[in-house]
Amino acid sequence: MAHYEKPDYWSLKARKEGYPARSVYKLKEMDERFGLFKPISGTRAACTKVLDLGAAPGSWSLYTLRRTGGFLVAADLAPLSRQYDQGLFGGPNVSFIQGDITSEETKAAILSQGPFTLVFSDAAPATTGNSSVDTLRSFALAEAALEYAEAALVPGGNFVVKVFQGGDTAGLLKRIREGFKTGKSFKPTACRSESFETYYLGLGYGTGSAG
């Protein structure tokens, strides 16, 4: 959970391609590999309503809007960056909720706009420098994201969440595997090599565990 100052290949690529952060390439790789936005099996509907938790500065939200024509609900303590959105964040198919995703007030506001076909979270806590404290805070956000998915995903929907090694992350992955057809851990190429972060994916909500 270190702070990085020098732009690397992915950061420079993001700016060039009109995204506020390098994290967009993590989502892009997972989408291309696992089909996050594909129509839900057994339906003709595309991925029509997406929930982005911990959305700021907005790279995953921008990718979603450019990738689909669906409705986006984004939530974060900080506002979305308007540097690259070209008006997309002000569109009628975007609802931004500024607040703490772990608070009951924010949760009620978000869930009132569900259900969702895809829920994802790239949320990270404000770091303290204490790895134990930071890991616990990160786990709490990941657990909260899974609770949103369990409460608001349509059957067959998908889920992605960032986690940091430590805490009860194995238990979190077990819970995902129990609730989704497929649950797995994946570290995108764009993750910094020295980072402890990885991503858990739940594919096919409520359709039984297949490992």
C-alpha positions as CSV (number, residue, x, y, z in Angstrom):
1,M,0.0,0.0,0.0
2,A,2.9,2.3,-0.8
3,H,2.6,5.7,-2.4
4,Y,4.0,5.9,-5.9
5,E,5.2,9.2,-7.5
6,K,7.0,8.4,-10.7
7,P,4.6,7.5,-13.6
8,D,5.3,4.1,-15.1
9,Y,4.3,2.6,-18.4
10,W,0.7,1.9,-17.4
11,S,0.2,5.4,-15.9
12,L,1.5,7.1,-19.0
13,K,-0.6,4.9,-21.2
14,A,-3.7,5.7,-19.2
15,R,-3.1,9.5,-19.6
16,K,-2.5,9.0,-23.4
17,E,-5.7,7.0,-23.8
18,G,-7.8,9.3,-21.6
19,Y,-8.1,7.6,-18.2
20,P,-7.2,9.2,-14.9
21,A,-5.5,6.1,-13.5
22,R,-3.5,3.0,-14.5
23,S,-6.1,0.8,-12.8
24,V,-8.2,0.8,-16.0
25,Y,-5.9,-1.8,-17.5
26,K,-6.5,-4.2,-14.6
27,L,-10.2,-4.1,-15.3
28,K,-9.7,-4.3,-19.1
29,E,-7.5,-7.5,-18.7
30,M,-10.1,-9.1,-16.4
31,D,-12.9,-8.2,-18.8
32,E,-11.1,-9.6,-21.8
33,R,-10.1,-12.8,-20.0
34,F,-13.3,-13.5,-18.1
35,G,-16.0,-11.7,-20.0
36,L,-17.2,-9.5,-17.2
37,F,-19.6,-7.5,-19.3
38,K,-21.0,-10.4,-21.5
39,P,-24.8,-11.0,-21.5
40,I,-25.9,-13.2,-18.7
41,S,-26.3,-16.8,-19.7
42,G,-29.8,-17.7,-20.7
43,T,-30.8,-14.1,-21.5
44,R,-30.4,-11.7,-24.3
45,A,-29.8,-8.8,-22.1
46,A,-26.3,-7.2,-22.1
47,C,-24.6,-6.1,-18.9
48,T,-27.1,-3.3,-18.4
49,K,-26.5,-2.0,-14.8
50,V,-23.1,-1.7,-13.2
51,L,-22.1,-0.8,-9.6
52,D,-18.6,0.7,-9.2
53,L,-17.6,0.9,-5.5
54,G,-14.6,3.1,-4.6
55,A,-15.0,4.6,-8.0
56,A,-12.8,7.7,-7.8
57,P,-10.9,9.0,-9.7
58,G,-13.1,7.2,-12.3
59,S,-11.1,4.9,-14.6
60,W,-13.3,1.8,-14.1
61,S,-16.4,4.0,-14.5
62,L,-15.1,5.5,-17.7
63,Y,-14.2,2.1,-19.1
64,T,-17.7,0.8,-18.2
65,L,-19.4,3.7,-20.0
66,R,-17.2,3.4,-23.0
67,R,-17.6,-0.3,-23.1
68,T,-21.4,-0.5,-22.6
69,G,-24.4,1.7,-23.1
70,G,-25.9,0.7,-19.8
71,F,-26.6,2.4,-16.5
72,L,-23.7,3.1,-14.0
73,V,-24.0,3.7,-10.3
74,A,-20.6,4.9,-8.9
75,A,-19.8,5.6,-5.2
76,D,-16.8,7.0,-3.4
77,L,-15.9,9.4,-0.7
78,A,-14.1,11.6,-3.3
79,P,-15.7,13.0,-6.5
80,L,-15.0,11.5,-9.9
81,S,-12.4,13.3,-12.0
82,R,-13.8,15.2,-14.9
83,Q,-10.4,15.6,-16.7
84,Y,-11.0,12.8,-19.2
85,D,-14.7,12.0,-19.1
86,Q,-15.8,14.3,-22.0
87,G,-19.1,14.8,-20.4
88,L,-19.9,11.1,-19.8
89,F,-20.1,11.4,-16.0
90,G,-22.8,14.1,-16.4
91,G,-25.0,11.9,-18.6
92,P,-28.5,10.6,-17.7
93,N,-27.2,7.0,-17.4
94,V,-24.8,7.8,-14.5
95,S,-25.7,8.1,-10.8
96,F,-22.8,9.2,-8.5
97,I,-23.2,8.8,-4.8
98,Q,-20.6,10.6,-2.7
99,G,-20.2,8.8,0.6
100,D,-18.7,6.0,2.7
101,I,-19.7,2.7,1.1
102,T,-19.7,1.1,4.6
103,S,-22.2,3.5,6.0
104,E,-25.9,2.5,6.2
105,E,-27.0,5.8,4.6
106,T,-24.8,5.3,1.6
107,K,-25.7,1.6,1.3
108,A,-29.4,2.4,1.3
109,A,-28.9,5.0,-1.5
110,I,-26.9,2.5,-3.6
111,L,-29.2,-0.5,-3.1
112,S,-32.3,1.6,-4.0
113,Q,-30.9,1.8,-7.5
114,G,-30.3,-2.0,-8.0
115,P,-30.4,-4.7,-8.9
116,F,-27.1,-4.9,-10.8
117,T,-25.6,-7.2,-13.5
118,L,-22.1,-6.4,-12.4
119,V,-20.6,-5.2,-9.1
120,F,-17.0,-4.3,-8.8
121,S,-14.8,-2.6,-6.3
122,D,-11.2,-1.2,-6.6
123,A,-11.6,0.5,-3.3
124,A,-8.6,1.0,-1.1
125,P,-8.5,2.6,2.4
126,A,-6.5,5.7,3.4
127,T,-3.2,4.2,4.5
128,T,-1.7,4.6,7.9
129,G,1.8,3.1,7.3
130,N,0.9,0.3,9.7
131,S,0.5,-2.8,7.5
132,S,-1.7,-4.6,10.0
133,V,-4.1,-1.7,10.3
134,D,-4.1,-1.1,6.5
135,T,-4.7,-4.8,5.8
136,L,-7.7,-4.9,8.2
137,R,-9.2,-1.7,6.6
138,S,-8.7,-3.1,3.1
139,F,-10.4,-6.4,4.1
140,A,-13.4,-4.5,5.6
141,L,-13.9,-2.7,2.3
142,A,-13.6,-6.0,0.3
143,E,-16.1,-7.6,2.7
144,A,-18.5,-4.7,2.3
145,A,-18.2,-5.0,-1.5
146,L,-19.2,-8.7,-1.3
147,E,-22.2,-7.8,0.8
148,Y,-23.3,-5.4,-1.9
149,A,-23.0,-8.1,-4.5
150,E,-24.9,-10.6,-2.4
151,A,-27.7,-8.1,-1.8
152,A,-28.0,-6.6,-5.2
153,L,-26.7,-8.9,-8.0
154,V,-29.1,-10.4,-10.4
155,P,-28.8,-14.2,-10.9
156,G,-25.9,-14.9,-13.1
157,G,-24.2,-11.6,-12.4
158,N,-20.5,-11.0,-11.9
159,F,-18.4,-9.6,-9.1
160,V,-14.8,-8.2,-8.9
161,V,-13.0,-7.0,-5.7
162,K,-9.5,-5.8,-4.9
163,V,-7.9,-7.5,-1.9
164,F,-4.6,-7.3,-0.1
165,Q,-2.9,-10.4,1.2
166,G,-3.4,-10.9,4.9
167,G,-6.4,-11.1,7.1
168,D,-9.2,-13.5,6.3
169,T,-8.9,-13.2,2.5
170,A,-9.0,-17.0,2.2
171,G,-12.4,-17.0,3.9
172,L,-13.6,-14.2,1.6
173,L,-12.7,-16.3,-1.5
174,K,-14.4,-19.3,0.0
175,R,-17.5,-17.3,0.5
176,I,-17.4,-16.1,-3.1
177,R,-17.0,-19.7,-4.3
178,E,-20.0,-20.7,-2.3
179,G,-22.2,-18.0,-3.9
180,F,-21.0,-18.0,-7.5
181,K,-20.6,-20.6,-10.2
182,T,-16.9,-19.7,-10.3
183,G,-14.7,-18.0,-7.8
184,K,-11.1,-17.3,-8.4
185,S,-8.1,-15.1,-7.6
186,F,-6.3,-13.2,-10.4
187,K,-3.5,-10.7,-10.5
188,P,-3.6,-8.5,-13.6
189,T,-0.4,-7.6,-15.5
190,A,-0.9,-3.9,-14.6
191,C,-0.5,-4.6,-10.9
192,R,2.8,-3.3,-9.6
193,S,5.1,-6.3,-9.0
194,E,5.9,-5.1,-5.5
195,S,2.2,-4.7,-4.6
196,F,0.4,-7.2,-2.3
197,E,-2.9,-6.5,-4.1
198,T,-4.8,-9.1,-6.1
199,Y,-8.4,-9.5,-7.3
200,Y,-11.1,-12.0,-6.4
201,L,-13.7,-12.7,-9.1
202,G,-17.1,-14.2,-8.7
203,L,-18.7,-15.3,-12.0
204,G,-22.3,-16.4,-12.3
205,Y,-24.0,-15.3,-9.0
206,G,-26.4,-17.8,-7.4
207,T,-25.8,-20.6,-9.9
208,G,-23.9,-22.9,-7.6
209,S,-20.2,-23.5,-6.9
210,A,-17.9,-25.1,-9.5
211,G,-14.6,-24.1,-7.8
